[in-house]
């Protein structure tokens, strides 16, 4: 007997199903992608028993011709690619031609369809040992209905791995949520055990899209999110969507949705770029929330990496990484009080241009700011000149007096000149004007919206940190020789990278020489990192270069050192401040990048609107 033999069609399809069909949610994903590729504008999904008993999906797409119905259930049968060149620039969600064949091998499948050119609809069924397709006439409007019953009925071992009905339905609902986020122009209706669960109408325009986001992710996400839309004409990249404020962080990475040309993906290059952008503002152990869409030439991304098509490979991964990082880093840096304070009792927030032409959506809710100031000797409760109010020109003299309170000992600690309100100005700055200090910890201020509370230590810590980083960047990375050079054993590939890109390490303050096939020698290090583990830093940088094409390891280490210095140099709690000093702090907060959080990711300020205060005291009820 021969030891090598061909697998039967059914066994081959069931093996393929092990890669494609993990649970009912996998079936729904494949069927939904087929419907979207077929031009559907309305998709109805009917589920029973979490999808284990029944999955019925109906769309209004192009439909399938009678002659193609039986072939559609064959393995590697597809209408989306014809030749190898098509695979190099796939624009559709599906293309492998495995889904229907795999599903029909582990469930009872019926496919009913009708095209616009046909006078009648036809249905094809496939089940049994030989999986022979049986064709018969049917009644159906233009479009397609796929009915999948008794999932894993013929593979009981796999059925045992399914979870409870509620768990399977949650996975299935998440799949529909992801595709509803990818296609705002399509209506999605979901029904489970006869009960309507989700009904999403097609939407157009940013406000309508945000309403869909709110229905899928919760109103809190969109209230605490910033909209962005940035294009790089030279590289043909566009990044748009919504990112959550750092103060709206999550304990889990459960609200992270990234789409590449409409396909949701999980990619380590993207994940690393986003994490780096939030690195300086996120509390330890927290995760950012975002819904982002990257658009690029399909030829620049390989989607044929994994059977489930969740993973992709960028042909220019370093370009994509840097574009995502720079874009998000700039948007987060520009989140200052002026773009976050909104009066809830006033008209709805409107779009406004941010730095670099970014369209920043103001957010309602808690935000933050940071400020820097020097310590004076003025009394805490100094009355405001004039009428005693804290708007317009009433505190100009106090703010101007701030500059002469105390000469900073270090130029790094010198505050920026506070913004001077114009004489007769009626509108207060975003954070308003200080009115008191609470227990030597919090600054209380009044602005157009209501009450502002500031953690003065956290705010000062951020402003000092940002100024230290600016001063460091201007002074560049100074190096110092090591008395005893450090020898590092690395892989040959890492040694090649170090030899090919010496300018990168020199810019970071390192001088590295290759001493052998897998040996590097560190001769100079940055002055500020003289006591750090130079070998480990170099290894980390090389690891990042291998995986992502770039690295911010050195900058991170220096920033950690500066953050510690800023924390120790910031004003401490229980330090009594004058009204002038508090107002200077507020002005500095409005001019500081990443002012929503301190160096450890904690919020630095929050806003209570008049409506919220009235609700606390039941006014008007």
C-alpha positions as CSV (number, residue, x, y, z in Angstrom):
1,X,0.0,0.0,0.0
2,X,1.2,3.5,-0.8
3,X,1.7,5.8,2.2
4,X,0.9,9.0,0.4
5,X,-2.6,9.5,-0.9
6,X,-5.0,12.3,-1.8
7,X,-7.4,13.6,0.8
8,X,-11.1,13.4,0.0
9,X,-12.8,16.7,-0.9
10,X,-14.8,16.7,2.3
11,X,-11.8,16.1,4.6
12,X,-9.8,18.7,2.7
13,X,-12.6,21.2,3.2
14,X,-13.0,20.3,6.9
15,X,-9.3,20.9,7.4
16,X,-9.6,24.2,5.7
17,X,-12.6,25.0,7.9
18,X,-10.4,24.5,10.9
19,X,-8.5,27.7,9.8
20,X,-11.5,29.7,8.6
21,X,-14.4,28.6,10.8
22,X,-13.6,28.8,14.5
23,X,-17.0,29.6,15.9
24,X,-20.4,31.1,14.7
25,X,-18.8,34.6,14.6
26,X,-16.3,33.3,12.0
27,X,-19.2,32.3,9.8
28,X,-20.9,35.6,10.1
29,X,-17.6,37.5,9.3
30,X,-17.1,35.5,6.1
31,X,-20.7,35.9,5.0
32,X,-20.8,39.6,5.8
33,X,-17.6,40.3,3.8
34,X,-19.1,38.5,0.8
35,X,-22.2,40.6,1.0
36,X,-20.2,43.8,1.2
37,X,-18.0,42.7,-1.8
38,X,-21.3,42.1,-3.7
39,X,-22.3,45.8,-3.2
40,X,-24.9,45.3,-0.5
41,X,-26.4,48.4,1.0
42,X,-28.6,46.5,3.5
43,X,-27.8,43.4,5.4
44,X,-30.1,41.5,7.8
45,X,-28.7,38.9,10.1
46,X,-31.0,36.5,12.0
47,X,-29.4,34.3,14.7
48,X,-30.7,31.5,16.8
49,X,-28.9,29.9,19.8
50,X,-25.9,32.1,19.5
51,X,-25.5,31.1,15.9
52,X,-25.0,27.4,16.7
53,X,-28.5,26.4,15.5
54,X,-29.1,29.0,12.8
55,X,-27.3,31.8,11.0
56,X,-29.3,33.5,8.3
57,X,-27.9,36.4,6.4
58,X,-29.8,38.3,3.6
59,X,-28.4,41.2,1.5
60,X,-29.5,43.3,-1.5
61,X,-26.3,42.9,-3.4
62,X,-25.6,41.9,-7.0
63,X,-26.6,38.3,-6.5
64,X,-25.1,35.2,-8.1
65,X,-26.0,33.8,-11.5
66,X,-27.7,30.4,-11.6
67,X,-24.7,28.9,-13.5
68,X,-22.3,30.0,-10.7
69,X,-24.3,28.9,-7.7
70,X,-23.0,25.3,-7.5
71,X,-19.5,26.5,-8.3
72,X,-19.6,29.0,-5.5
73,X,-19.6,26.2,-3.0
74,X,-16.4,24.7,-4.5
75,X,-13.1,25.2,-2.8
76,X,-10.9,28.0,-4.2
77,X,-13.7,29.3,-6.4
78,X,-13.9,33.1,-6.5
79,X,-14.9,36.0,-8.7
80,X,-12.5,38.5,-7.2
81,X,-9.1,37.5,-8.6
82,X,-8.1,35.8,-11.8
83,X,-4.3,36.0,-11.9
84,X,-1.3,36.6,-9.7
85,X,-1.3,40.3,-10.5
86,X,-4.7,40.7,-9.0
87,X,-3.4,39.2,-5.7
88,X,-0.8,41.9,-5.5
89,X,-3.4,44.7,-5.2
90,X,-6.5,43.1,-3.6
91,X,-9.3,45.7,-3.2
92,X,-12.0,43.3,-2.0
93,X,-12.5,41.9,1.6
94,X,-12.6,38.3,0.4
95,X,-10.6,36.7,-2.4
96,X,-9.4,33.2,-1.2
97,X,-12.5,31.3,-2.2
98,X,-12.5,29.1,0.8
99,X,-15.3,30.4,3.0
100,X,-18.5,28.9,1.5
101,X,-16.8,25.5,0.9
102,X,-15.4,25.4,4.4
103,X,-18.7,26.4,6.0
104,X,-20.7,23.8,4.0
105,X,-18.3,21.1,5.1
106,X,-19.1,21.6,8.8
107,X,-22.8,22.7,8.6
108,X,-26.0,22.5,6.6
109,X,-25.8,25.3,4.1
110,X,-28.4,26.7,1.7
111,X,-27.5,29.5,-0.7
112,X,-30.4,31.4,-2.5
113,X,-29.7,34.2,-4.9
114,X,-31.0,36.2,-7.8
115,X,-29.4,38.8,-10.1
116,X,-31.0,41.7,-11.7
117,X,-30.9,40.0,-15.1
118,X,-32.6,36.8,-13.9
119,X,-36.4,36.3,-14.0
120,X,-36.3,33.9,-11.0
121,X,-34.1,33.0,-8.1
122,X,-32.3,29.7,-7.5
123,X,-31.1,27.9,-4.5
124,X,-28.2,25.5,-3.9
125,X,-27.8,23.1,-1.0
126,X,-24.7,21.2,0.1
127,X,-24.4,18.6,2.9
128,X,-23.5,15.0,3.3
129,X,-20.4,12.9,2.8
130,X,-19.7,13.9,-0.8
131,X,-21.0,17.5,-0.4
132,X,-22.8,17.4,-3.8
133,X,-24.5,20.6,-4.6
134,X,-28.3,20.3,-5.3
135,X,-29.9,23.1,-7.4
136,X,-33.6,24.0,-7.2
137,X,-35.8,27.0,-8.1
138,X,-36.7,29.4,-5.3
139,X,-38.5,32.7,-4.5
140,X,-36.2,35.6,-3.7
141,X,-35.7,39.3,-4.6
142,X,-32.4,40.6,-6.0
143,X,-29.6,39.7,-3.7
144,X,-28.5,36.7,-1.7
145,X,-29.6,34.8,1.4
146,X,-27.2,32.3,3.1
147,X,-28.7,29.9,5.7
148,X,-26.3,28.0,7.9
149,X,-27.8,25.4,10.2
150,X,-26.4,23.1,12.9
151,X,-22.8,24.3,12.9
152,X,-20.3,21.4,13.5
153,X,-23.1,18.8,13.4
154,X,-20.7,16.4,11.6
155,X,-17.6,17.3,13.7
156,X,-18.8,16.8,17.3
157,X,-15.2,17.1,18.6
158,X,-15.1,20.7,17.4
159,X,-18.6,21.4,18.7
160,X,-17.5,20.6,22.2
161,X,-15.1,23.6,22.1
162,X,-18.0,26.1,21.6
163,X,-18.8,28.3,24.7
164,X,-22.3,29.2,26.0
165,X,-24.9,30.7,23.9
166,X,-24.3,34.2,25.4
167,X,-20.6,34.0,24.9
168,X,-20.9,32.9,21.3
169,X,-23.4,35.7,20.6
170,X,-21.1,38.3,22.1
171,X,-18.3,37.3,19.7
172,X,-20.8,37.4,16.8
173,X,-22.1,40.8,17.8
174,X,-18.5,42.1,18.0
175,X,-18.0,41.0,14.4
176,X,-21.0,42.9,13.2
177,X,-19.9,45.9,15.2
178,X,-16.5,46.0,13.5
179,X,-18.0,45.8,10.0
180,X,-20.6,48.4,10.9
181,X,-17.7,50.7,11.8
182,X,-16.0,50.0,8.5
183,X,-19.0,50.7,6.3
184,X,-21.1,53.7,7.5
185,X,-23.0,53.6,4.2
186,X,-24.5,50.2,4.8
187,X,-27.5,49.3,7.0
188,X,-27.1,46.4,9.5
189,X,-29.9,44.7,11.3
190,X,-29.3,42.0,13.9
191,X,-31.9,39.7,15.4
192,X,-31.2,37.0,18.1
193,X,-33.8,34.4,19.0
194,X,-36.5,36.6,17.5
195,X,-35.5,39.7,19.4
196,X,-34.2,42.8,17.6
197,X,-30.7,43.6,18.9
198,X,-29.2,46.1,16.5
199,X,-30.7,48.3,13.8
200,X,-28.2,50.6,12.1
201,X,-29.3,52.8,9.2
202,X,-26.8,54.0,6.6
203,X,-25.3,57.3,7.5
204,X,-23.3,60.0,5.7
205,X,-21.5,63.0,7.2
206,X,-19.4,63.3,10.3
207,X,-22.2,64.0,12.8
208,X,-24.2,61.0,11.5
209,X,-21.1,58.8,11.7
210,X,-20.5,59.9,15.3
211,X,-24.1,58.9,16.2
212,X,-23.4,55.4,14.9
213,X,-20.1,55.4,16.9
214,X,-22.0,56.4,20.0
215,X,-24.6,53.6,19.5
216,X,-21.9,51.0,19.0
217,X,-19.2,52.1,21.4
218,X,-21.2,54.3,23.9
219,X,-21.8,58.0,24.1
220,X,-18.8,58.3,26.5
221,X,-16.4,57.4,23.7
222,X,-17.5,60.1,21.2
223,X,-17.8,62.7,24.0
224,X,-14.2,62.1,24.9
225,X,-12.8,61.7,21.4
226,X,-11.0,63.9,18.9
227,X,-11.7,63.7,15.2
228,X,-8.7,63.8,12.8
229,X,-8.2,63.6,9.1
230,X,-4.6,63.9,7.8
231,X,-3.2,63.1,4.3
232,X,0.4,62.8,3.1
233,X,0.3,63.5,-0.6
234,X,3.9,62.5,-1.2
235,X,3.3,58.9,0.1
236,X,-0.4,58.6,-0.8
237,X,-1.3,57.8,2.8
238,X,-4.5,59.1,4.6
239,X,-5.3,58.6,8.3
240,X,-8.7,59.6,9.6
241,X,-11.1,58.7,12.4
242,X,-11.4,59.3,16.1
243,X,-8.9,58.9,19.0
244,X,-9.9,59.0,22.7
245,X,-8.5,61.6,25.0
246,X,-5.8,60.2,27.2
247,X,-8.1,60.7,30.2
248,X,-10.5,58.3,28.5
249,X,-8.2,55.3,28.8
250,X,-9.3,51.7,29.3
251,X,-8.2,48.9,31.5
252,X,-8.4,46.6,28.5
253,X,-7.7,47.1,24.8
254,X,-11.4,46.6,24.0
255,X,-12.0,49.8,22.1
256,X,-9.3,49.7,19.5
257,X,-10.4,49.4,15.9
258,X,-8.0,50.0,13.1
259,X,-9.0,49.6,9.4
260,X,-6.8,49.4,6.4
261,X,-8.7,50.1,3.2
262,X,-11.9,49.1,5.0
263,X,-10.5,45.9,6.4
264,X,-10.1,45.6,10.2
265,X,-6.7,44.3,11.0
266,X,-4.4,43.5,13.9
267,X,-0.8,44.6,13.1
268,X,2.2,44.9,15.4
269,X,3.5,47.9,13.3
270,X,0.3,49.8,13.8
271,X,0.0,48.8,17.5
272,X,3.5,49.9,18.2
273,X,3.0,53.3,16.5
274,X,-0.2,54.0,18.4
275,X,1.3,53.0,21.7
276,X,4.3,55.2,21.1
277,X,2.1,58.2,20.3
278,X,0.3,57.8,23.7
279,X,3.4,56.8,25.6
280,X,4.0,60.2,27.2
281,X,0.4,60.8,28.4
282,X,-1.1,57.5,29.4
283,X,-1.3,56.2,32.9
284,X,0.7,53.0,33.4
285,X,-1.3,49.8,32.5
286,X,-4.0,51.7,30.7
287,X,-4.9,51.4,27.0
288,X,-6.1,54.1,24.5
289,X,-9.4,53.9,22.7
290,X,-9.6,54.7,19.0
291,X,-11.4,54.1,15.7
292,X,-8.9,54.8,12.9
293,X,-8.9,54.3,9.1
294,X,-5.8,54.1,7.1
295,X,-6.1,54.5,3.3
296,X,-3.3,53.7,0.9
297,X,-2.6,52.1,-2.4
298,X,-3.7,48.4,-2.3
299,X,-0.4,47.5,-3.9
300,X,1.4,48.7,-0.8
301,X,-0.2,46.2,1.5
302,X,-0.2,42.4,1.4
303,X,-3.5,41.0,2.7
304,X,-2.8,37.4,1.8
305,X,-1.0,36.7,5.1
306,X,-3.5,34.7,7.1
307,X,-6.6,32.7,6.2
308,X,-8.8,34.9,8.4
309,X,-7.3,38.0,6.7
310,X,-6.9,39.7,10.1
311,X,-3.2,40.3,9.6
312,X,-1.6,42.3,6.8
313,X,2.0,43.1,5.8
314,X,3.0,46.6,4.7
315,X,5.5,46.8,1.9
316,X,6.8,50.1,3.5
317,X,6.2,49.3,7.1
318,X,8.6,52.0,8.4
319,X,6.8,54.7,6.3
320,X,3.4,53.6,7.7
321,X,4.7,53.4,11.2
322,X,6.2,56.9,11.1
323,X,3.1,58.4,9.5
324,X,0.8,57.0,12.1
325,X,3.1,57.9,15.0
326,X,3.7,61.5,13.8
327,X,0.1,62.1,13.1
328,X,-1.2,60.9,16.4
329,X,1.7,62.4,18.4
330,X,0.9,65.8,16.9
331,X,-2.8,65.6,17.5
332,X,-2.3,64.5,21.2
333,X,0.3,67.2,21.7
334,X,-2.2,69.8,20.5
335,X,-4.9,68.7,23.0
336,X,-5.0,71.8,25.2
337,X,-7.7,73.4,27.3
338,X,-8.7,75.7,24.4
339,X,-9.8,72.7,22.4
340,X,-11.5,70.9,25.2
341,X,-13.6,73.4,27.2
342,X,-17.1,73.5,26.0
343,X,-20.1,75.2,27.6
344,X,-22.8,72.5,27.7
345,X,-25.5,75.1,28.1
346,X,-24.4,76.9,24.9
347,X,-24.8,75.9,21.3
348,X,-23.4,72.5,20.1
349,X,-19.7,72.3,19.6
350,X,-18.5,73.2,16.1
351,X,-15.5,72.1,14.1
352,X,-12.4,74.2,14.3
353,X,-9.0,74.0,12.7
354,X,-6.2,72.7,14.9
355,X,-2.5,72.9,14.4
356,X,-1.1,71.8,11.1
357,X,-4.6,72.1,9.5
358,X,-6.0,69.2,11.6
359,X,-9.8,69.3,12.2
360,X,-10.1,68.9,15.9
361,X,-13.5,68.1,17.4
362,X,-13.9,69.7,20.8
363,X,-14.8,67.2,23.5
364,X,-17.2,67.6,26.4
365,X,-16.2,66.3,29.8
366,X,-13.1,66.1,31.9
367,X,-9.8,67.1,30.3
368,X,-6.6,68.5,31.5
369,X,-3.9,71.1,31.4
370,X,-0.5,71.8,32.8
371,X,1.2,75.0,33.8
372,X,4.4,76.3,35.1
373,X,5.1,79.2,37.5
374,X,7.7,80.4,40.0
375,X,7.0,80.8,43.7
376,X,6.4,84.3,44.9
377,X,5.7,85.8,48.3
378,X,2.3,87.5,47.6
379,X,-0.6,86.7,49.9
380,X,-3.0,83.9,48.9
381,X,-6.2,85.9,48.8
382,X,-5.3,89.0,47.0
383,X,-8.4,90.9,45.8
384,X,-8.8,91.5,42.1
385,X,-8.6,95.2,41.0
386,X,-11.5,97.1,39.7
387,X,-14.9,95.6,40.1
388,X,-13.6,92.5,41.8
389,X,-14.6,90.2,38.9
390,X,-12.3,87.7,37.2
391,X,-13.1,88.3,33.5
392,X,-11.8,90.6,30.8
393,X,-9.3,93.2,31.9
394,X,-10.0,92.9,35.6
395,X,-6.9,90.8,36.3
396,X,-4.5,92.2,33.7
397,X,-2.4,93.9,36.3
398,X,-2.2,90.8,38.4
399,X,-1.0,88.7,35.4
400,X,1.5,91.3,34.4
401,X,2.8,91.4,37.9
402,X,3.6,87.7,37.8
403,X,6.7,88.2,35.7
404,X,8.4,90.1,38.4
405,X,7.5,87.9,41.3
406,X,10.5,85.7,41.4
407,X,13.4,85.2,39.0
408,X,13.7,81.5,38.2
409,X,17.0,79.9,39.3
410,X,17.1,77.8,36.1
411,X,16.1,78.8,32.5
412,X,14.4,75.4,32.3
413,X,12.0,76.5,35.0
414,X,11.3,80.0,33.5
415,X,7.6,80.3,32.5
416,X,6.4,81.6,29.2
417,X,5.0,85.1,29.2
418,X,1.3,84.8,30.2
419,X,-1.3,85.6,27.6
420,X,-2.5,89.2,28.2
421,X,-6.2,89.7,27.8
422,X,-7.2,92.7,25.7
423,X,-8.6,95.7,27.5
424,X,-12.3,95.6,27.6
425,X,-12.4,91.9,26.5
426,X,-15.6,90.2,27.5
427,X,-14.8,86.6,26.9
428,X,-12.6,84.9,29.5
429,X,-9.7,82.5,28.4
430,X,-10.6,78.8,28.2
431,X,-9.6,78.1,31.8
432,X,-11.0,81.4,33.0
433,X,-9.5,83.1,36.1
434,X,-8.5,81.9,39.5
435,X,-10.8,82.6,42.5
436,X,-9.2,80.5,45.3
437,X,-6.9,77.7,46.3
438,X,-8.3,74.6,48.1
439,X,-6.2,73.0,50.9
440,X,-3.1,74.0,49.1
441,X,-3.7,71.3,46.5
442,X,-6.3,72.5,44.0
443,X,-6.8,75.7,42.1
444,X,-10.4,76.8,41.6
445,X,-11.1,79.0,38.6
446,X,-14.2,80.4,36.9
447,X,-14.6,80.3,33.1
448,X,-17.4,80.8,30.6
449,X,-18.7,77.2,31.1
450,X,-18.6,77.1,34.9
451,X,-16.0,75.8,37.4
452,X,-12.5,74.6,36.7
453,X,-10.5,72.6,39.2
454,X,-6.7,72.2,38.7
455,X,-4.3,69.8,40.4
456,X,-1.5,72.4,40.7
457,X,1.3,69.9,41.2
458,X,0.3,67.7,38.3
459,X,-0.1,70.8,36.1
460,X,3.2,72.2,37.0
461,X,4.9,68.9,36.6
462,X,3.7,68.7,33.0
463,X,4.7,72.2,32.0
464,X,8.2,71.8,33.5
465,X,8.6,68.4,31.8
466,X,7.6,69.9,28.4
467,X,10.1,72.8,28.8
468,X,12.8,70.4,29.8
469,X,12.2,68.3,26.7
470,X,12.3,71.4,24.5
471,X,15.5,72.5,26.1
472,X,17.0,69.1,25.6
473,X,16.0,69.0,22.0
474,X,17.6,72.3,21.4
475,X,20.8,71.2,23.1
476,X,20.9,68.0,21.1
477,X,22.3,64.7,22.4
478,X,25.7,65.3,24.0
479,X,27.9,62.3,24.3
480,X,30.6,61.3,26.7
481,X,33.2,58.5,26.2
482,X,33.1,55.4,28.3
483,X,36.2,54.7,30.4
484,X,35.7,51.0,29.6
485,X,33.9,50.3,26.3
486,X,31.0,47.9,26.6
487,X,31.0,44.8,24.4
488,X,27.6,43.4,23.3
489,X,26.8,40.1,21.7
490,X,23.9,40.4,19.2
491,X,22.6,38.5,16.2
492,X,24.4,38.9,12.8
493,X,21.3,40.7,11.4
494,X,21.3,43.2,14.3
495,X,25.0,43.8,13.8
496,X,24.4,44.5,10.1
497,X,21.7,47.1,11.1
498,X,24.1,48.8,13.5
499,X,26.8,48.9,10.8
500,X,24.4,50.2,8.1
501,X,22.8,52.9,10.2
502,X,25.5,54.5,12.3
503,X,23.9,58.0,11.9
504,X,20.9,56.8,13.9
505,X,22.9,56.0,17.0
506,X,25.1,59.0,16.6
507,X,22.1,61.3,16.6
508,X,21.0,59.6,19.8
509,X,24.4,60.1,21.4
510,X,25.9,56.7,21.0
511,X,29.1,55.7,19.2
512,X,29.1,52.0,18.2
513,X,31.6,50.0,16.3
514,X,31.3,46.5,14.9
515,X,34.0,44.2,16.2
516,X,32.9,40.9,14.7
517,X,30.1,39.1,12.9
518,X,27.9,39.2,16.0
519,X,29.7,41.6,18.3
520,X,29.3,45.4,18.9
521,X,31.3,47.8,21.1
522,X,29.7,50.9,22.7
523,X,32.3,53.6,23.1
524,X,30.2,56.7,23.8
525,X,26.8,57.2,25.4
526,X,24.5,60.2,26.0
527,X,25.6,62.2,29.0
528,X,22.2,61.9,30.7
529,X,22.3,58.1,30.4
530,X,25.8,57.6,31.6
531,X,24.5,55.5,34.5
532,X,22.0,53.5,32.5
533,X,22.4,50.0,31.1
534,X,24.0,50.9,27.7
535,X,24.0,47.3,26.5
536,X,20.3,46.8,27.2
537,X,19.4,50.1,25.5
538,X,21.3,49.2,22.4
539,X,19.7,45.7,22.2
540,X,16.3,47.3,22.6
541,X,16.9,49.8,19.8
542,X,18.2,47.0,17.5
543,X,15.1,44.9,18.3
544,X,12.8,47.8,17.4
545,X,14.8,48.3,14.1
546,X,14.4,44.7,13.2
547,X,10.6,44.6,13.8
548,X,9.4,48.2,13.1
549,X,12.2,49.8,11.1
550,X,12.6,52.6,13.7
551,X,13.0,53.1,17.4
552,X,12.3,55.7,20.1
553,X,14.0,53.7,22.9
554,X,16.6,56.3,23.6
555,X,14.2,59.2,23.6
556,X,12.0,57.3,26.0
557,X,14.8,56.7,28.4
558,X,15.8,60.3,28.3
559,X,12.1,61.4,28.7
560,X,11.8,59.1,31.7
561,X,14.8,60.8,33.3
562,X,13.4,64.3,32.5
563,X,10.0,63.3,33.8
564,X,11.5,62.3,37.2
565,X,13.4,65.6,37.3
566,X,10.3,67.5,36.5
567,X,8.3,65.7,39.2
568,X,10.9,66.6,41.8
569,X,11.1,70.2,40.5
570,X,7.4,70.8,40.4
571,X,5.6,72.9,43.0
572,X,4.5,70.7,45.9
573,X,1.1,70.4,47.6
574,X,0.3,72.8,50.5
575,X,2.3,75.6,48.8
576,X,0.2,78.7,49.2
577,X,-0.2,80.6,45.9
578,X,-1.4,84.1,45.2
579,X,-4.3,84.8,42.8
580,X,-1.6,86.2,40.4
581,X,0.4,83.0,40.5
582,X,-2.7,80.9,40.0
583,X,-3.8,82.9,37.0
584,X,-0.3,82.6,35.6
585,X,-0.6,78.8,36.0
586,X,-3.9,78.8,34.1
587,X,-2.4,80.8,31.2
588,X,0.6,78.4,31.0
589,X,-1.7,75.5,30.9
590,X,-3.4,76.9,27.9
591,X,-0.1,77.1,26.0
592,X,1.3,73.7,26.9
593,X,1.4,70.6,24.8
594,X,-0.1,67.4,26.2
595,X,-1.6,69.5,29.0
596,X,-4.3,67.0,29.8
597,X,-2.1,64.8,31.9
598,X,0.9,64.9,34.2
599,X,4.0,62.9,33.4
600,X,2.4,59.8,35.0
601,X,-0.8,60.0,32.9
602,X,-3.0,61.4,35.7
603,X,-5.5,64.2,34.6
604,X,-4.4,67.7,35.6
605,X,-7.8,69.5,35.5
606,X,-11.5,69.0,35.1
607,X,-14.5,71.1,34.2
608,X,-17.9,71.3,35.9
609,X,-20.4,73.2,33.8
610,X,-23.1,75.4,35.2
611,X,-25.7,72.8,34.2
612,X,-23.8,70.1,36.2
613,X,-23.6,72.4,39.2
614,X,-27.3,73.3,38.9
615,X,-28.1,69.6,38.9
616,X,-26.0,69.0,42.0
617,X,-28.1,71.6,43.9
618,X,-31.4,70.7,42.1
619,X,-31.8,74.3,40.8
620,X,-34.7,74.7,38.4
621,X,-36.3,71.4,39.5
